[in-house]
Amino acid sequence: MYVSRFCLPWVSGLFALLSQIALASAQDIPASPRDLEMGAVESRQAIRCGHITATTRGLNGQGEEHKVVYECWFNADQSQQRMDRLDPSTGWTEVNCYGCAGDARRHVFYTDRIIPGMGGAALRIQSSTIMQRALRMDPDVRFIGIATDGFLNLGHLRFGVLTDNIGRMQDESIEVTMLDDQTCWLVSWVRLAPQGTGVRATEKTWFAEHLGRNIIRKEIQSTNAMGEFIAESEIHCELQFHAASGIWFPAVVDYRHVEPGRPEWKEHLEITVHSFNEPIPEGTFELTGIEILKPGTGVSWLEGEGHGPPPGNGPFVWNGSEIIVDYEHARKNMLPLSKAPEKVRDPLRIALVLVNLLALLTGAVYYGRLHFREKANLDRDSAE
């Protein structure tokens, strides 16, 4: 009787585990691992607009934690994205808005922190292509939980990059397994770098098929052409269902990255989804929709494709509803406005000009008289 009581929980647990695996095995296994990989990508592409808040807690090699809060809005169909960054340790706020103020090619940057050479609060407007060339695009939040990159490093990703990677799958395999008490498809495959460098990435991905084909764990280990270890990355996700949109999306993501000779890098990301595939509030991508942008903020323009500063030579200022020429500031600092500046009469400069003119005149008279004497002498000699 004692043995029966001791074994019963173990037998029951083993029976439940075998039942879940048998149930999963009875399901239709995807035709290939690529079906699962593409399914995860396509489910994120189907999110066309949204509003989320992401809180990151990074842990460096010294064990120091740094917390930053990001509030993000995006509209993929209009190439619009806005990300407000708040650093609780300093209270500084930054706003990056792409496709802002009615122009898909326009990038707006605002900060209320003190920047060397810029002073305090400042609004900067430039072409989005300038930021793209500088590789400083903000992350597309739809990649959260499907790529083994930290939050800010998601900015270099594009859906085309992910599909290209899937197209280069080799030695792929798929099996049914359990992870975090959930039945999963485990996909393993190898990917070679396209540049012919010999870099080889071995990937393992755990898909929760019943959770919207989302990834709950991914591991990537990279080696060089000689088989030497060069990097290892992994993510672990906790998913949450959003009834309004019918979408599963990560609520918590833990990132980890290791390279030889460098401190281990970790990041803990918590996500709150406010909306997916619902209309973005009007004004979100307009200057009037940036609540922290205060009237009187100076504006700097960087010339680029698709836009230019308003009429006038500046300086420019935000008055709460539009960008205007700051006439008061210009007068105080004697700066030119829309008219050309008057010529300044400097007495010293005028004196120098007069001296130069007098020297030229004196030289001309001297050489003129000298030439006249030489000609007279020649005429006298010829007459004799």
Summary of the structure (lengths in Angstrom):
residues: 384
radius of gyration: 34.3
end to end distance: 158.2
largest distance: 158.2
contacts: 1071
relative contact order: 0.12
helix: 29%
strand: 37%
